[in-house]
Amino acid sequence: MAKHIVFRNEKEHNAILECKAQHDWPEDCKPESEAIVRATNKLFQDIMQKAPEEFKDYAKCLDWYGLKFSKCREKQAAFEAAFPLSE
């Protein structure tokens, strides 16, 4: 899902990266952090509406194989086919 966060929430993702590069104090980036959390929550809701089974199957595979992505490429492909990186 990390790739989806970066691609589908590019504006919010870039804003938080820019803010963190300019500020050392986390509180200075609170608005940007809240924006990326909201965008990520919406993305998760979209996933659960459009590709819930594919997402769950992929997550279960990653859990079963201890996050070894190479073991779950088939499940990843099914998830990304059902919920592509870009709309």
Buried (B, 14 or more C-beta within 10 A) or exposed (E): BEEBBBBBBEEBBEBBBEBBEEEEEEEEBEEBBEBBEEBBEEBBEBBEEEBEEBBBBBBEBBEEEEEEEEEBEEBBEBBBEBBEEEE
